[in-house]
Amino acid sequence: MKLRHAASAAVVAATTAAGLLTATPAQAAGGVSIHRVYYNSPGSDTGSNTSLNGEWVQLYNSSSSARSVQGWTLRDVTGYTYTFSGKIGPKSYVKVHTGKGSNTAGYRYWGRAWYVWNNTGDTAYLRTSTGTLIDSCKWGSSGSSKYC
């Protein structure tokens, strides 16, 4: 009995190491993930709409078909939350800007009057409409953007 259990454990370990049993959260969600966060907009933080829109999070759909993100959320550690509607096209990017603007397929606007992402360190969380964590991206105080 112990030998069979040990052999089974070895097969599971080898399969997991080969990546056959485990999927990253983004793979489980059909390929949508956080690609890049530009958390420190260029210049001084004046609160102008241009400055606010210099702060953004970019998602990428790596799958070969459109993926619904209806009701998904993007949030920071503090709890500021953006809720998605619609879909992200196949092999497509979408940027979520902090400020105001007109939404398109590739650009979404949070509509906030002040910054979301902390220049001194923060984490972006992407969750489905049911709250399942799809992806996250954490950064510290150096630089102005991070590829996730």
N, C-alpha and C positions, 0 to 999 in steps of 0.2 A: 504494500500500500504506500509506504513512504517513497519507494522508488518511483512509482507511477506519478505521485504528486510532485516529486522533484523534477521528473522529466517534463511534466506539464508546465511547471513553473519555468523551466529552462526554455521551452518552446515559446511561451508567452513573453519572456524577457527578450529572446532573440527577435521575435516578431515585432515587439514594441521598439526595440533598438533599430530595426529596419524601417520603422515608420509605418508599418502596415496596420496596426491596431489603433494608433492614436491619430487624432486629427486636431489641428490647432483650432481655436474658436473661429477664426476667419474661414477655414476650410469647411467647417461645419455649417457656416452661414452661406455657403455658396460662393465664396471668394471675395466678399466685401470686407475691406479692412481699412484701418487708418494708415494712410501712406506718409503724410508729412503734416507737421504742425508748425506754423509760423507764429510764435507766441510773443515776439517782441517786435512790434511794427516799427518800420524805419522812422528815424527822427524822434522828436520829443513826443511824449504822450499828452497831447493837447486835448484829446477828446473830440477832435473834429471827425466828421464822418469818413474822410479820407484816411485819417490815422486809424480809426476803428476798423476800417475795411482792409488795412494792412496786416491785420491779425486774422488768421484763418486756420481751419483744419481741412485737409484734403483727404477724401476717401477714394479708394480704388476698387472697382469691380473687376477682378481678374478672370471671371468666368466668361464663357462664350455666349451667354444669354443675359438679358436684362434681369435684374433682381429687384424685387419690391423692398422698399425700406419704409413702407407705410407704418407710421406710429413708432418707428425706431427713435432712440434718443442719443444725443451727444451731450455729455456733461463734464464739468470739471469737479475738482475735489470739494469746492465750496457748495456745489449743488446747482449752479446755473445750468439750465437745461434747454437745449434746442430739440424740437420734435420734427422729424422728417415726414414728408408726404411723397407719394409717387414712387418712381423707380430710378435706378442707376443703370444706364445702358451697358451692353457688353464691352469689356475691355475699355471702360470709361472712368474718368475721374470726375469728382464733384468737389468744389470748394465751398465751405460754409464760412462766410465772412461775418464778423461780429456786428458791423454796422448795418445801415439801411441800404436798400437797393431793390432792383426788380429781379425776382427769381427766374432762372432759366434752367435748362437741363444740366449745365455744367457749373452754375453758380447759384448758391443759396445765400440768403441774408437773414441773420438772426434778428436784426432790428433793434439792437441794444443801444443805449446812450452812453455806455461806459464799457471798459475792457472786461473780458472774461478770463483770459489766460494769463497767469502770473509769470512775469519775467524772471522771478527768483526761484521758480520751480513749481510744477503742477503736474496733473495727470489728466489726460483726455480719456473718457470711457465711452464706448459705443455699445449700446444695448438694443435688443429687439423690443418689440411692443410688449412682450410678456416679461421683460426684464432680464433676459439671458444675456450675459456678457459676451459680446462678439470679439472685441479687441480693446486694448488700452495702450496708451503711449505716455511714458513718464519722462520728464526732463528736469535738469537742475538749473543752476543760475548762470551758466556760461552759454554764450552764443545767442542767436536770435531765432533759430529754427531747428527742428529735429526731424530726420527721416526715421520712421518707425518700423 
